[in-house]
Amino acid sequence: MGNGGSAVKVCADHQGGINWLSLSPDGQRLLTGSEDGTARLWSTADSQCHGHFQGHESYITFCHLENEAAFTCSADHTIRKWDVMTGQCLAVYRGHTSIVNRILVAKDYLFSGSYDRTARCWSVDKEKQIQEFRGHRNCVLTLAHYSSRDVLEEEEEEEEEEEKVSRDLLVTGSTDCTVKVWWVSSGRCYQTLLGHTGAVLCLILDAPNRELFSGSTDYTIRTWNIVTGEQLKVFKEHQGSVICLELVNRHLYSGSADRTVKCWLVDTGERIQTYKAHKHSVSTLKYHAGILFTGSGDACARAFNSKSGVLQKIFRGHKFIINCIQIHNELLYTASHDGTLRIWDIRGICKRNKRRLKKERSTQGRSSQKGSLSRLFNNKVGCMVQQENGE
């Protein structure tokens, strides 16, 4: 296991902690949102800062990057849209009456969740509020979006005739312990998912399988059918709040305040791996090429073999909690409350892991071949015995 290793680059332009890090869909840029009230745009090609977005009157809580536009939300109760080429503020979305915690961009919609107990939907281009989702009894912390086309059968859609103008749905998780599903077109609550006894901190959606996963301060993860609202499973082994979730190939990874990450088989609910070694809460995680990368309150990032759970590397250098990580072109990007964005070369780990996977597949292939030859031999022997017996 390689310990430490210097970052390829340390970007220390921000004057306050970095709360979020977003990667553009084309992988060419990164966006950081900071406690200093500004966002910065970074090129993944040269790791240089190519944009400085100023205008918010308080700290930035979250940011989202598209290929041509950047979005930031803030404790100043507003959301802003920026031109990534010029740095110009293109729009200011006003309406929330408290801190905006989270934003989500989907098609022509911009969704936001706030401490004012509401979620809202905005027209991305028209700088106009389209809908307000009111019904939570406490702040909205996390969001997800899907279309009913992704999950409903035709006969089920017939039942929702009044909503056929727009089939988009918004999912909100709140500190009031509930998850709500809303029709975007009307603002009507379609489902309230009850079961958690603590704040809902994270959501992850698997629309093709009609499933939603929610993590909570009640130490559990719950799976829901997003069509019926039925609670399907409860994952109970964590000993602290569930802070972050990642879903890959029907494997669910959960990071917790209990200093561990756990891997669960979604179809059975079985916990198949626990990743230890963190000295504080696991604040963020990302799966990449058979490796699980984590960021922690102990200021370290870590790389684990996702299958065996073996710790492969510790990335040391940050001074405070790592709030977000991204991976692109075998570089690991870590953003911390210490105000720095650090870039790490993970080619060595990825290469070793690929070799290991190749070796495992080769071994499995030989075992399978041996098994086939053995079955063929046994079948031949069986035929010979039958012939000798005149069968």
C-alpha positions as CSV (number, residue, x, y, z in Angstrom):
1,M,0.0,0.0,0.0
2,G,1.4,3.4,-1.0
3,N,1.0,6.0,1.7
4,G,0.9,9.7,1.1
5,G,2.5,10.8,-2.1
6,S,2.5,14.5,-3.0
7,A,-0.3,16.0,-5.0
8,V,0.5,16.7,-8.6
9,K,-0.9,20.2,-8.0
10,V,-2.3,22.3,-5.2
11,C,-4.7,25.1,-6.2
12,A,-5.0,27.5,-3.4
13,D,-6.8,30.5,-5.1
14,H,-9.9,30.4,-2.9
15,Q,-9.9,32.5,0.3
16,G,-12.3,30.1,2.1
17,G,-13.3,26.5,2.3
18,I,-14.5,24.7,-0.8
19,N,-18.0,23.3,-0.3
20,W,-18.5,21.6,-3.6
21,L,-16.8,20.5,-6.8
22,S,-18.5,19.8,-10.1
23,L,-17.2,18.2,-13.3
24,S,-18.6,19.3,-16.7
25,P,-20.2,16.5,-18.8
26,D,-17.5,16.8,-21.4
27,G,-14.8,16.5,-18.7
28,Q,-13.0,19.7,-19.8
29,R,-13.7,21.8,-16.8
30,L,-14.2,21.7,-13.0
31,L,-16.2,24.2,-10.9
32,T,-15.5,24.9,-7.2
33,G,-17.9,26.8,-4.9
34,S,-16.5,28.4,-1.8
35,E,-17.1,29.9,1.6
36,D,-15.4,33.0,0.2
37,G,-18.6,33.7,-1.9
38,T,-17.0,33.0,-5.2
39,A,-16.8,30.1,-7.7
40,R,-13.8,29.2,-9.8
41,L,-13.5,27.4,-13.1
42,W,-10.6,25.1,-13.7
43,S,-9.3,23.4,-16.8
44,T,-8.7,19.7,-16.6
45,A,-6.2,20.0,-19.4
46,D,-3.7,22.3,-17.6
47,S,-5.2,22.5,-14.0
48,Q,-5.2,26.3,-14.3
49,C,-8.0,28.6,-13.0
50,H,-9.8,30.0,-16.1
51,G,-12.7,31.8,-14.5
52,H,-13.6,33.6,-11.3
53,F,-17.3,34.1,-10.7
54,Q,-18.1,36.9,-8.2
55,G,-21.5,38.3,-7.2
56,H,-22.9,36.3,-4.4
57,E,-23.3,38.2,-1.1
58,S,-22.6,35.1,1.1
59,Y,-20.9,31.7,0.9
60,I,-21.7,29.3,-1.9
61,T,-23.2,26.0,-0.6
62,F,-23.3,24.0,-3.9
63,C,-22.5,24.3,-7.6
64,H,-23.3,22.6,-10.8
65,L,-21.4,22.7,-14.1
66,E,-22.7,22.2,-17.6
67,N,-20.5,22.4,-20.7
68,E,-21.5,26.1,-21.4
69,A,-23.0,27.3,-18.2
70,A,-22.2,27.2,-14.5
71,F,-24.8,27.4,-11.6
72,T,-24.2,28.3,-8.0
73,C,-26.4,28.6,-5.0
74,S,-25.7,30.5,-1.8
75,A,-26.6,31.4,1.8
76,D,-27.6,34.8,0.3
77,H,-30.9,33.0,-0.8
78,T,-30.2,33.2,-4.5
79,I,-29.0,31.0,-7.4
80,R,-26.8,32.4,-10.2
81,K,-26.1,31.2,-13.7
82,W,-22.7,32.1,-15.3
83,D,-21.2,32.0,-18.8
84,V,-18.2,29.7,-18.6
85,M,-16.4,31.5,-21.4
86,T,-16.8,35.1,-20.2
87,G,-17.4,34.7,-16.5
88,Q,-20.5,36.9,-16.9
89,C,-23.5,36.4,-14.6
90,L,-26.3,35.5,-17.0
91,A,-29.2,35.2,-14.5
92,V,-30.1,35.6,-10.8
93,Y,-32.9,33.4,-9.5
94,R,-34.6,35.1,-6.5
95,G,-37.5,33.8,-4.4
96,H,-36.1,31.6,-1.6
97,T,-36.3,33.2,1.8
98,S,-33.4,31.3,3.4
99,I,-30.1,29.4,2.5
100,V,-30.3,27.5,-0.7
101,N,-28.7,24.1,0.0
102,R,-28.8,22.2,-3.3
103,I,-29.5,22.7,-7.0
104,L,-30.1,20.3,-9.8
105,V,-30.3,21.0,-13.5
106,A,-32.4,18.7,-15.7
107,K,-33.3,19.5,-19.3
108,D,-34.7,23.1,-19.3
109,Y,-35.4,23.0,-15.6
110,L,-33.4,24.3,-12.6
111,F,-34.5,22.8,-9.2
112,S,-33.5,24.1,-5.8
113,G,-33.9,23.1,-2.2
114,S,-33.7,25.5,0.8
115,Y,-33.8,26.0,4.5
116,D,-37.1,27.8,3.9
117,R,-38.7,24.4,3.7
118,T,-39.5,24.6,0.0
119,A,-38.1,23.3,-3.2
120,R,-38.6,25.3,-6.4
121,C,-38.4,24.9,-10.1
122,W,-37.1,27.6,-12.4
123,S,-36.9,28.1,-16.2
124,V,-33.2,27.9,-16.9
125,D,-33.4,30.4,-19.7
126,K,-36.1,32.8,-18.6
127,E,-34.8,33.5,-15.0
128,K,-38.4,32.8,-13.9
129,Q,-39.9,30.6,-11.1
130,I,-42.2,27.9,-12.6
131,Q,-43.2,26.0,-9.6
132,E,-43.0,25.9,-5.8
133,F,-43.1,22.6,-3.8
134,R,-44.4,23.3,-0.4
135,G,-45.2,20.6,2.2
136,H,-42.0,19.8,4.1
137,R,-42.0,20.8,7.8
138,N,-38.2,21.4,7.8
139,C,-35.4,22.3,5.4
140,V,-34.9,20.5,2.1
141,L,-31.4,19.0,1.9
142,T,-31.2,16.9,-1.2
143,L,-32.9,16.5,-4.6
144,A,-33.4,14.0,-7.4
145,H,-35.3,14.1,-10.7
146,Y,-36.8,11.7,-13.2
147,S,-39.5,11.4,-15.8
148,S,-42.6,9.1,-15.4
149,R,-41.8,7.8,-18.9
150,D,-38.8,6.1,-17.3
151,V,-40.8,4.2,-14.7
152,L,-44.5,4.0,-15.5
153,E,-46.2,1.6,-17.8
154,E,-48.8,3.0,-20.3
155,E,-51.8,1.8,-18.3
156,E,-50.3,3.5,-15.1
157,E,-49.8,6.7,-17.1
158,E,-53.5,6.7,-18.0
159,E,-54.3,7.0,-14.3
160,E,-52.2,10.2,-14.1
161,E,-54.1,11.9,-17.0
162,E,-54.0,15.4,-15.4
163,E,-50.3,15.3,-15.2
164,K,-49.7,14.2,-18.8
165,V,-48.7,17.8,-19.9
166,S,-45.4,17.2,-18.1
167,R,-44.3,13.9,-16.8
168,D,-41.3,15.2,-14.8
169,L,-41.1,14.4,-11.1
170,L,-38.9,15.9,-8.4
171,V,-37.8,14.0,-5.3
172,T,-36.9,15.9,-2.1
173,G,-35.3,14.7,1.1
174,S,-35.7,16.8,4.2
175,T,-34.7,17.1,7.9
176,D,-38.3,16.4,8.7
177,C,-37.4,12.7,8.2
178,T,-39.5,12.4,5.0
179,V,-38.9,12.0,1.3
180,K,-41.5,13.5,-1.1
181,V,-42.1,12.9,-4.8
182,W,-43.7,15.8,-6.6
183,W,-45.3,16.4,-10.0
184,V,-43.3,19.2,-11.5
185,S,-46.2,20.6,-13.7
186,S,-48.6,21.1,-10.8
187,G,-46.5,21.2,-7.7
188,R,-48.7,18.4,-6.3
189,C,-47.2,15.9,-4.0
190,Y,-47.4,12.4,-5.6
191,Q,-45.9,10.4,-2.8
192,T,-44.7,10.9,0.8
193,L,-42.2,8.2,1.8
194,L,-42.4,7.6,5.5
195,G,-40.1,5.4,7.5
196,H,-37.0,7.3,8.4
197,T,-36.7,8.6,12.0
198,G,-33.9,11.1,11.3
199,A,-33.0,13.8,8.7
200,V,-32.6,12.5,5.1
201,L,-29.1,13.5,4.0
202,C,-28.7,11.8,0.6
203,L,-30.7,10.4,-2.2
204,I,-29.8,8.2,-5.2
205,L,-32.2,7.2,-7.9
206,D,-32.3,4.1,-10.1
207,A,-35.2,5.0,-12.4
208,P,-35.0,2.0,-14.7
209,N,-35.5,-0.3,-11.7
210,R,-38.1,2.0,-10.1
211,E,-36.0,2.3,-7.0
212,L,-34.9,5.2,-4.8
213,F,-32.3,5.0,-2.0
214,S,-32.2,7.4,0.9
215,G,-29.6,7.8,3.7
216,S,-30.4,9.3,7.0
217,T,-29.2,10.4,10.4
218,D,-31.2,7.5,11.8
219,Y,-28.2,5.3,10.7
220,T,-30.2,3.5,8.0
221,I,-30.5,3.4,4.2
222,R,-33.9,2.7,2.8
223,T,-35.0,1.5,-0.6
224,W,-38.3,2.6,-2.0
225,N,-40.5,1.7,-5.0
226,I,-40.9,5.2,-6.6
227,V,-44.2,4.2,-8.3
228,T,-46.0,2.8,-5.3
229,G,-44.1,4.5,-2.5
230,E,-43.6,1.1,-0.9
231,Q,-40.6,0.7,1.4
232,L,-38.7,-2.3,0.0
233,K,-35.6,-2.8,2.3
234,V,-33.9,-1.3,5.3
235,F,-30.1,-1.5,5.5
236,K,-29.3,-1.3,9.2
237,E,-25.6,-2.0,10.0
238,H,-24.2,1.5,10.2
239,Q,-23.5,2.9,13.6
240,G,-23.7,6.6,12.5
241,S,-25.5,8.9,10.1
242,V,-25.4,7.9,6.4
243,I,-23.8,10.8,4.7
244,C,-23.2,9.8,1.0
245,L,-24.3,7.1,-1.4
246,E,-23.0,5.7,-4.7
247,L,-24.8,3.0,-6.9
248,V,-22.7,0.9,-9.3
249,N,-23.9,-2.3,-11.0
250,R,-26.5,-3.1,-8.4
251,H,-23.9,-2.5,-5.7
252,L,-24.7,0.3,-3.2
253,Y,-21.9,2.0,-1.4
254,S,-22.7,4.0,1.7
255,G,-20.4,6.4,3.6
256,S,-21.1,7.1,7.2
257,A,-20.3,9.1,10.3
258,D,-19.3,5.8,11.9
259,R,-16.0,6.1,9.9
260,T,-16.8,3.3,7.5
261,V,-18.1,2.7,4.0
262,K,-20.2,-0.4,3.4
263,C,-21.1,-2.2,0.2
264,W,-24.5,-3.8,-0.2
265,L,-26.1,-6.1,-2.8
266,V,-29.2,-4.1,-3.8
267,D,-31.2,-7.2,-4.9
268,T,-30.7,-9.1,-1.6
269,G,-29.9,-6.4,1.0
270,E,-26.8,-8.3,2.0
271,R,-23.8,-6.3,3.2
272,I,-20.8,-7.8,1.4
273,Q,-17.9,-5.5,2.4
274,T,-16.9,-2.9,4.9
275,Y,-14.1,-0.4,4.2
276,K,-12.3,0.7,7.3
277,A,-9.3,2.9,8.1
278,H,-11.0,6.3,8.2
279,K,-10.3,8.3,11.4
280,H,-13.4,10.5,11.0
281,S,-16.7,10.6,9.1
282,V,-16.8,9.6,5.5
283,S,-18.0,12.7,3.7
284,T,-17.8,11.7,0.1
285,L,-17.1,8.7,-2.1
286,K,-16.7,7.8,-5.8
287,Y,-16.3,4.5,-7.6
288,H,-13.9,4.3,-10.5
289,A,-12.6,1.2,-12.4
290,G,-12.9,-1.2,-9.5
291,I,-11.6,1.2,-7.0
292,L,-13.5,3.0,-4.3
293,F,-12.2,6.5,-3.5
294,T,-13.3,8.2,-0.3
295,G,-12.9,11.6,1.3
296,S,-13.1,12.0,5.1
297,G,-13.3,14.4,8.0
298,D,-9.8,13.3,8.9
299,A,-8.5,15.4,5.9
300,C,-7.4,12.3,3.9
301,A,-8.6,10.7,0.7
302,R,-8.3,6.9,0.4
303,A,-8.4,4.3,-2.4
304,F,-9.7,0.8,-1.7
305,N,-10.0,-2.3,-3.8
306,S,-13.8,-2.3,-4.1
307,K,-14.0,-6.1,-4.2
308,S,-11.6,-7.1,-1.4
309,G,-11.9,-4.0,0.8
310,V,-8.1,-3.7,0.9
311,L,-6.8,-0.1,1.4
312,Q,-4.5,0.6,-1.5
313,K,-3.4,4.2,-0.9
314,I,-3.9,7.2,1.4
315,F,-3.7,10.7,0.0
316,R,-2.4,13.1,2.6
317,G,-2.0,16.9,2.4
318,H,-5.3,18.5,3.2
319,K,-5.7,20.2,6.6
320,F,-9.5,19.9,7.0
321,I,-12.4,17.8,5.9
322,I,-12.6,16.7,2.2
323,N,-16.1,17.8,1.0
324,C,-16.1,16.5,-2.5
325,I,-14.1,14.4,-5.0
326,Q,-14.1,14.0,-8.8
327,I,-12.1,11.7,-11.1
328,H,-11.2,12.4,-14.7
329,N,-8.4,10.9,-17.0
330,E,-7.0,9.0,-14.0
331,L,-6.5,12.1,-12.0
332,L,-8.2,12.4,-8.6
333,Y,-9.5,15.9,-7.6
334,T,-10.2,16.6,-3.9
335,A,-11.8,19.8,-2.6
336,S,-11.5,20.6,1.1
337,H,-12.7,23.0,3.7
338,D,-9.1,24.1,3.9
339,G,-9.7,26.1,0.7
340,T,-7.6,24.0,-1.6
341,L,-8.3,21.9,-4.7
342,R,-5.7,19.1,-4.9
343,I,-4.9,17.0,-7.9
344,W,-3.5,13.5,-7.5
345,D,-2.2,11.0,-10.1
346,I,-3.9,7.7,-9.8
347,R,-2.6,6.0,-12.9
348,G,-0.4,3.6,-10.8
349,I,-3.4,2.4,-8.7
350,C,-5.6,2.1,-11.8
351,K,-3.0,0.1,-13.7
352,R,-2.4,-2.3,-10.8
353,N,-6.1,-2.8,-10.4
354,K,-6.5,-3.5,-14.1
355,R,-3.7,-6.1,-13.9
356,R,-5.4,-7.7,-10.9
357,L,-8.8,-7.8,-12.6
358,K,-7.2,-9.3,-15.8
359,K,-5.5,-12.0,-13.7
360,E,-8.7,-12.8,-11.9
361,R,-10.6,-13.1,-15.1
362,S,-7.9,-15.3,-16.6
363,T,-8.0,-17.6,-13.5
364,Q,-11.8,-17.7,-13.6
365,G,-11.6,-18.5,-17.3
366,R,-9.1,-21.4,-16.7
367,S,-11.3,-22.7,-13.9
368,S,-14.4,-22.5,-16.1
369,Q,-12.5,-24.3,-18.9
370,K,-11.3,-27.1,-16.6
371,G,-14.9,-27.4,-15.4
372,S,-16.1,-27.7,-19.0
373,L,-13.5,-30.3,-19.8
374,S,-14.3,-32.3,-16.7
375,R,-18.0,-32.2,-17.6
376,L,-17.2,-33.3,-21.1
377,F,-15.0,-36.2,-19.8
378,N,-17.7,-37.3,-17.4
379,N,-20.4,-37.2,-20.2
380,K,-18.2,-39.3,-22.4
381,V,-17.5,-41.8,-19.6
382,G,-21.3,-41.9,-19.0
383,C,-22.0,-42.6,-22.6
384,M,-19.4,-45.4,-22.7
385,V,-20.8,-47.0,-19.6
386,Q,-24.3,-46.9,-21.1
387,Q,-23.0,-48.5,-24.4
388,E,-21.2,-51.3,-22.5
389,N,-24.4,-52.0,-20.5
390,G,-26.4,-52.0,-23.8
391,E,-28.5,-49.1,-22.8
